[in-house]
Amino acid sequence: MNCQTARVAFTLTIDCGGGGIKGSVLDEAGTMRAQPLRVPTPYPLPPDLFVKTLVGLGERLPTADRVTVGMPGMLRHGVVVATPHYITRSGPRTRVDPELVEAWYGFDARTALAEAFGLPTLVLNDAEVHGAGVVAGTGCELILTLGTGLGCALFDGGTLAPHLEMSQAPVRWGMSYDTYIGEHERRRLGDALWSRRVRNVVEGLRPVFLWDRLYLGGGNSRLITATQLARMGDDVVVVPNTAGIVGGVRAWALQAR
């Protein structure tokens, strides 16, 4: 699929999370042409219901020429390798359904959605789309999204690097990053203690990536306390959650490099 063969006027971008799925239509400059719409993520969520939900959301928005979808988990070339939330029976932190694990593994989301929408479609990890909306395109830039769990995307000189599913890596006390700084722990701890955890994670990852700039996005990034954010340093920046939609236009250009 060559995204540069024709001039594209409008992009439907859908940002899929563990708790909600939201979307809007953007012009070539990345300006939203409609107010974002949000629907709760339905559970249990087999791939066919996922496709139906996204198409239903798209039908409520203005006509577009192509589609960008960001979803949680490990994807390679639009094919799902693993997705942490959509294999559960009732949503994040509920029991995993083996039938859903089997249904999602190897699911060609890009082809299924392209056929359902009848439009060229790009499917990436949600943090990768988020990052596409904010990276400057110079140096090593890391994006971490804080929401239901942890999202991660790495860019080198504006080129998207192979995906690393940091969310599933162990961090401490037998906890993954997903559980250690995810929404469940934020609610349990409160914003102050949770913000301290986020700073500990940032400082722990700093020698791993040695980034030139770290962007903290996702719905919970705005809840990091000013004190903890200041201690992270000038190379750490909080970016709006809307980047998960705005990045839908730029993701095509970055993917084409």
Phi, psi and chi 1 to 4 in degrees:
 res  aa     phi    psi   chi1   chi2   chi3   chi4
   1 MET       -  120.9 -176.7 -176.0  -56.0      -
   2 ASN  -104.2  112.7 -171.7  -19.6      -      -
   3 CYS   -81.4   -0.2   64.6      -      -      -
   4 GLN  -110.9   10.7  -65.5  179.9  -42.5      -
   5 THR   -80.2  -18.2   56.6      -      -      -
   6 ALA  -145.8  154.5      -      -      -      -
   7 ARG   -73.4  129.4 -176.8  176.5  179.0   82.9
   8 VAL  -109.8  127.8  174.1      -      -      -
   9 ALA   -90.1  -46.2      -      -      -      -
  10 PHE  -134.7  141.3  -61.8  108.2      -      -
  11 THR  -121.7  124.3  -57.3      -      -      -
  12 LEU   -84.0  119.5  167.2   62.5      -      -
  13 THR  -115.3  129.5  -58.1      -      -      -
  14 ILE  -124.0  124.7  -58.3  178.3      -      -
  15 ASP  -106.4  111.4 -176.7   13.7      -      -
  16 CYS  -101.3  122.4  -54.0      -      -      -
  17 GLY  -118.9 -179.3      -      -      -      -
  18 GLY   -72.4  -29.8      -      -      -      -
  19 GLY  -106.2  -23.1      -      -      -      -
  20 GLY  -155.1  157.8      -      -      -      -
  21 ILE  -124.4  122.6  -63.2  172.2      -      -
  22 LYS  -128.7  154.5   56.6 -176.8 -179.4  -67.8
  23 GLY  -155.0  162.1      -      -      -      -
  24 SER  -156.9  172.6 -175.2      -      -      -
  25 VAL  -114.3  133.7  171.5      -      -      -
  26 LEU  -121.1  151.9  -56.0   95.8      -      -
  27 ASP   -87.0 -174.8   63.0   18.2      -      -
  28 GLU   -63.6  -25.3  -68.8  176.1  -74.6      -
  29 ALA   -85.2   -3.8      -      -      -      -
  30 GLY    87.1   15.3      -      -      -      -
  31 THR   -88.4  131.0  -58.0      -      -      -
  32 MET   -68.0  132.3  -68.2 -171.4 -165.2      -
  33 ARG   -98.6   -0.6  -50.4  -52.6  -63.1  176.5
  34 ALA  -153.9  149.8      -      -      -      -
  35 GLN   -61.4  137.0  -73.2  -64.6  -42.5      -
  36 PRO   -59.6  139.6  -21.7   32.5      -      -
  37 LEU  -107.8  145.0  -64.3  179.7      -      -
  38 ARG  -132.6  138.5 -176.8 -175.3 -173.2  -82.7
  39 VAL  -129.3  148.4  -63.5      -      -      -
  40 PRO   -64.0  143.9  -16.4   29.0      -      -
  41 THR   -70.2  119.8  -56.1      -      -      -
  42 PRO   -77.9  144.5   28.9  -33.2      -      -
  43 TYR  -135.3  146.6  -69.8   99.7      -      -
  44 PRO   -65.1  153.9   23.7  -31.9      -      -
  45 LEU  -125.3   82.3 -174.9   60.4      -      -
  46 PRO   -71.6  161.2   26.1  -33.0      -      -
  47 PRO   -54.0  -37.7  -28.7   37.1      -      -
  48 ASP   -66.9  -35.7   57.4  -14.3      -      -
  49 LEU   -71.1  -34.9  178.7   56.1      -      -
  50 PHE   -58.0  -49.6  174.6   76.3      -      -
  51 VAL   -62.1  -45.3  171.9      -      -      -
  52 LYS   -61.0  -40.8 -177.9  179.2  178.2 -179.9
  53 THR   -64.5  -42.7  -59.0      -      -      -
  54 LEU   -68.2  -41.2  -91.9   58.4      -      -
  55 VAL   -64.6  -40.6  170.7      -      -      -
  56 GLY   -61.8  -39.3      -      -      -      -
  57 LEU   -66.0  -43.6 -179.6   63.9      -      -
  58 GLY   -62.2  -33.5      -      -      -      -
  59 GLU   -67.3  -18.1  -71.3  174.3  -15.5      -
  60 ARG   -91.5    0.6  -63.1  165.6   54.7 -167.5
  61 LEU  -115.7  164.9  -69.6  162.7      -      -
  62 PRO   -58.9  158.7  -24.9   34.7      -      -
  63 THR   -62.2  140.5  -58.0      -      -      -
  64 ALA  -127.1  167.8      -      -      -      -
  65 ASP  -102.6  -16.9  -58.1  -70.0      -      -
  66 ARG  -158.7  170.0   65.0 -175.0 -178.0 -174.4
  67 VAL  -131.6  136.6 -178.4      -      -      -
  68 THR  -120.9  129.4  -56.6      -      -      -
  69 VAL  -124.2  129.6  173.6      -      -      -
  70 GLY  -112.4  128.5      -      -      -      -
  71 MET  -138.6  154.0   61.2  175.0  -70.6      -
  72 PRO   -71.9  146.4   25.3  -32.9      -      -
  73 GLY   116.9 -175.8      -      -      -      -
  74 MET   -93.6  119.4  170.6   70.4   78.2      -
  75 LEU  -124.9  143.0  -65.8   98.1      -      -
  76 ARG  -128.7  116.2  -65.0 -165.6  178.6  108.2
  77 HIS    55.9   38.6  -49.1  -67.5      -      -
  78 GLY    82.4    2.0      -      -      -      -
  79 VAL  -104.4  132.8  176.7      -      -      -
  80 VAL   -76.9  124.3  177.4      -      -      -
  81 VAL   -93.7  -43.6  177.3      -      -      -
  82 ALA  -158.3  144.0      -      -      -      -
  83 THR  -138.4  122.5 -177.3      -      -      -
  84 PRO   -73.9  -34.2   27.4  -34.7      -      -
  85 HIS   -93.9  -35.6  -50.2  -50.7      -      -
  86 TYR   -77.7   -3.2  -60.7  163.4      -      -
  87 ILE   -96.5    4.2   58.4  173.4      -      -
  88 THR   -94.2  160.6   61.0      -      -      -
  89 ARG   -77.2  -34.8  -64.4 -178.4  178.4  179.2
  90 SER  -132.8   12.4  -56.3      -      -      -
  91 GLY   116.2  179.1      -      -      -      -
  92 PRO   -49.4  135.8  -27.3   35.9      -      -
  93 ARG    74.3   10.1  -61.1 -177.7   66.2   85.9
  94 THR  -101.1  177.4   64.1      -      -      -
  95 ARG   -64.4  137.8 -176.2  174.3  -61.7  179.5
  96 VAL   -75.1  135.9  170.4      -      -      -
  97 ASP   -99.7  114.4 -174.8  -28.0      -      -
  98 PRO   -56.9  -32.9  -24.2   34.2      -      -
  99 GLU   -67.2  -35.7  -68.3 -174.5    1.3      -
 100 LEU   -71.6  -36.0  -72.2  174.5      -      -
 101 VAL   -57.8  -45.3  173.7      -      -      -
 102 GLU   -68.0  -38.9 -176.5  176.8   -6.1      -
 103 ALA   -67.0  -36.9      -      -      -      -
 104 TRP   -82.4  -30.7  -84.1  104.2      -      -
 105 TYR   -65.1  122.6  177.4   73.4      -      -
 106 GLY    80.4    7.5      -      -      -      -
 107 PHE   -69.3  123.0  173.4   61.9      -      -
 108 ASP   -83.1   83.9 -170.3  -17.7      -      -
 109 ALA   -65.2  -37.0      -      -      -      -
 110 ARG   -64.5  -45.9 -179.3  170.1   62.7 -176.6
 111 THR   -67.4  -43.3  -63.3      -      -      -
 112 ALA   -62.4  -42.8      -      -      -      -
 113 LEU   -73.7  -36.6  -72.3  166.3      -      -
 114 ALA   -61.7  -40.5      -      -      -      -
 115 GLU   -70.2  -38.8  -68.7  177.0   -8.5      -
 116 ALA   -68.8  -40.4      -      -      -      -
 117 PHE   -83.8  -24.2  -79.7  106.6      -      -
 118 GLY    69.8   30.6      -      -      -      -
 119 LEU  -140.3  154.7  -64.2  169.7      -      -
 120 PRO   -56.7  134.0  -22.4   33.3      -      -
 121 THR  -134.1  139.6  -59.5      -      -      -
 122 LEU  -120.1  127.2 -179.0   63.9      -      -
 123 VAL  -121.9  121.4 -178.2      -      -      -
 124 LEU  -131.7  169.4  -63.0  169.5      -      -
 125 ASN   -60.2  143.8  172.8  -88.2      -      -
 126 ASP   -62.6  -34.0   51.3  -10.2      -      -
 127 ALA   -68.0  -30.3      -      -      -      -
 128 GLU   -67.9  -40.8  -65.7  173.9  -16.2      -
 129 VAL   -66.5  -41.5  178.6      -      -      -
 130 HIS   -57.8  -46.1 -156.9  109.2      -      -
 131 GLY   -64.1  -36.7      -      -      -      -
 132 ALA   -58.7  -27.2      -      -      -      -
 133 GLY   -81.0  -10.4      -      -      -      -
 134 VAL  -128.3  -21.0  -60.8      -      -      -
 135 VAL   -65.4  146.7  -65.7      -      -      -
 136 ALA   -82.0  -22.1      -      -      -      -
 137 GLY    91.7   11.0      -      -      -      -
 138 THR  -130.6  139.2   58.1      -      -      -
 139 GLY    73.7 -167.9      -      -      -      -
 140 CYS   -93.1  116.7  178.5      -      -      -
 141 GLU  -123.4  125.8  -60.8  175.8  -83.0      -
 142 LEU  -112.2  137.7  178.8   68.5      -      -
 143 ILE  -118.4  128.4  173.9   82.1      -      -
 144 LEU  -118.4  126.1  -63.3  177.7      -      -
 145 THR  -106.6  134.5   56.0      -      -      -
 146 LEU  -112.4  113.2  -53.8  170.0      -      -
 147 GLY  -153.5 -125.6      -      -      -      -
 148 THR   -55.8  -39.6  -57.3      -      -      -
 149 GLY  -140.5 -146.4      -      -      -      -
 150 LEU  -116.3  129.0  174.6   72.1      -      -
 151 GLY  -107.2  153.6      -      -      -      -
 152 CYS  -146.5  135.7  175.2      -      -      -
 153 ALA  -148.1  143.6      -      -      -      -
 154 LEU  -124.3  133.8 -177.8   66.2      -      -
 155 PHE  -125.1  138.1  -66.5   81.0      -      -
 156 ASP  -122.3  110.5 -180.0   20.6      -      -
 157 GLY    61.1   30.6      -      -      -      -
 158 GLY    85.5   -2.8      -      -      -      -
 159 THR   -96.0  130.5  -60.8      -      -      -
 160 LEU   -70.9  126.5  178.7   60.9      -      -
 161 ALA   -83.7  162.3      -      -      -      -
 162 PRO   -54.3  143.7  -27.2   35.7      -      -
 163 HIS   -70.8  139.4 -177.1   63.9      -      -
 164 LEU  -115.9  120.8  -60.0  173.9      -      -
 165 GLU   -86.9   70.8 -168.6   63.2    4.1      -
 166 MET   -60.4  -27.3  -70.9  -65.6  -59.5      -
 167 SER   -57.8  -28.9   65.9      -      -      -
 168 GLN   -95.7    0.1  -57.3  -52.8  -54.9      -
 169 ALA   -75.3  143.9      -      -      -      -
 170 PRO   -70.8  143.0   25.2  -32.6      -      -
 171 VAL  -119.5  -48.8   54.3      -      -      -
 172 ARG  -171.9  159.2   62.0 -176.7  -55.9 -171.0
 173 TRP    52.3   32.6  -55.6  -39.4      -      -
 174 GLY    70.6   15.5      -      -      -      -
 175 MET  -102.4  145.2  -58.6  175.1   75.0      -
 176 SER   -86.4  168.5   67.1      -      -      -
 177 TYR   -60.2  -35.9  -76.2   98.9      -      -
 178 ASP   -54.9  -47.6 -119.8    6.2      -      -
 179 THR   -82.2  -31.7   51.7      -      -      -
 180 TYR   -66.9  -40.0 -174.7   60.6      -      -
 181 ILE  -125.6   20.1   55.9  173.6      -      -
 182 GLY   -76.5  178.6      -      -      -      -
 183 GLU   -60.4  -37.6  172.1   65.1    1.7      -
 184 HIS   -60.7  -44.5 -178.2  -88.7      -      -
 185 GLU   -70.6  -35.2  -76.0  -64.1  -80.1      -
 186 ARG   -60.0  -43.1 -174.5 -165.0   68.1   79.0
 187 ARG   -67.4  -37.0  -68.2 -176.5  179.0 -136.6
 188 ARG   -70.5  -42.0 -173.7 -178.6   72.4   85.1
 189 LEU   -84.9  -31.3  -64.9  169.4      -      -
 190 GLY    92.3  158.0      -      -      -      -
 191 ASP   -62.6  -35.9  -70.2  -14.9      -      -
 192 ALA   -65.5  -52.6      -      -      -      -
 193 LEU   -68.9  -37.4  -71.8  177.2      -      -
 194 TRP   -62.0  -40.9  173.3   80.6      -      -
 195 SER   -61.8  -35.8  -64.1      -      -      -
 196 ARG   -64.8  -38.9 -172.6 -179.3  -59.4  174.3
 197 ARG   -62.7  -42.5  -82.5 -163.7  179.8 -177.0
 198 VAL   -60.2  -43.6  172.3      -      -      -
 199 ARG   -63.4  -39.1 -179.5  170.2   65.8   88.1
 200 ASN   -62.1  -39.6  -71.8  -19.9      -      -
 201 VAL   -64.7  -44.4  165.9      -      -      -
 202 VAL   -59.7  -46.1  167.4      -      -      -
 203 GLU   -69.1  -30.2  -65.7  -49.4  -41.9      -
 204 GLY   -70.9  -32.7      -      -      -      -
 205 LEU   -86.1  -17.1  -67.0  177.8      -      -
 206 ARG   -55.3  -50.2 -175.0 -177.3  -67.1  -83.4
 207 PRO   -71.4  -13.3   24.3  -33.7      -      -
 208 VAL   -78.0  -43.4  176.2      -      -      -
 209 PHE  -102.3  -28.7  -69.7   95.6      -      -
 210 LEU    46.3   52.6  -66.0  174.2      -      -
 211 TRP   -68.5  156.7   55.7   71.0      -      -
 212 ASP   -85.1  -31.4  -66.5  -58.6      -      -
 213 ARG  -150.5  134.9 -177.7   63.9   57.0   88.0
 214 LEU  -113.5  128.6  167.3   64.2      -      -
 215 TYR  -107.9  129.9  -56.7   95.6      -      -
 216 LEU  -105.9  115.5  -62.2  176.6      -      -
 217 GLY  -126.2 -163.4      -      -      -      -
 218 GLY    87.3  164.5      -      -      -      -
 219 GLY   -62.0  -27.0      -      -      -      -
 220 ASN   -92.7   -7.1  -75.0  -14.8      -      -
 221 SER   -61.0  -31.7   61.6      -      -      -
 222 ARG   -71.2  -10.2   59.9 -174.8  175.8   81.8
 223 LEU   -93.1   -3.9  -58.0  176.7      -      -
 224 ILE   -65.2  131.3  -59.4  171.7      -      -
 225 THR   -67.8  150.3   62.6      -      -      -
 226 ALA   -59.6  -36.0      -      -      -      -
 227 THR   -63.5  -47.7  -61.2      -      -      -
 228 GLN   -69.4  -37.7  -63.8  -58.5  -30.4      -
 229 LEU   -62.5  -42.4 -176.5   60.0      -      -
 230 ALA   -62.3  -34.0      -      -      -      -
 231 ARG   -73.9  -16.9  -70.2  176.9  177.7  174.5
 232 MET   -74.8  -24.1  -66.6 -177.1 -155.8      -
 233 GLY   107.9  166.8      -      -      -      -
 234 ASP   -72.0  -14.3  -65.6  -23.0      -      -
 235 ASP   -88.0    8.1   59.0  -13.1      -      -
 236 VAL  -117.4  124.2 -179.8      -      -      -
 237 VAL  -129.6  134.9  179.7      -      -      -
 238 VAL   -87.9  132.3  171.2      -      -      -
 239 VAL  -120.5  156.1  -65.0      -      -      -
 240 PRO   -64.5  148.3  -18.7   30.3      -      -
 241 ASN   -66.4  -20.8 -167.2   34.7      -      -
 242 THR   -64.3  -13.9   52.6      -      -      -
 243 ALA   -59.5  -26.2      -      -      -      -
 244 GLY   -64.4  -21.7      -      -      -      -
 245 ILE  -100.2  -45.3  -66.8  178.7      -      -
 246 VAL   -59.5  -33.3  174.2      -      -      -
 247 GLY   -67.8   -9.6      -      -      -      -
 248 GLY   -63.0  -27.7      -      -      -      -
 249 VAL   -79.5  -50.1  175.2      -      -      -
 250 ARG   -69.9  -23.7 -160.9  172.3  176.0 -150.6
 251 ALA   -58.2  -32.0      -      -      -      -
 252 TRP   -66.5  -42.9  -72.9   79.8      -      -
 253 ALA   -67.4  -41.3      -      -      -      -
 254 LEU   -67.2  -36.7  -65.3  174.9      -      -
 255 GLN   -66.3  -26.3 -174.5   78.4   -0.9      -
 256 ALA   -83.9   -8.6      -      -      -      -
 257 ARG   -69.4      -  -67.5 -172.8  176.3 -168.3
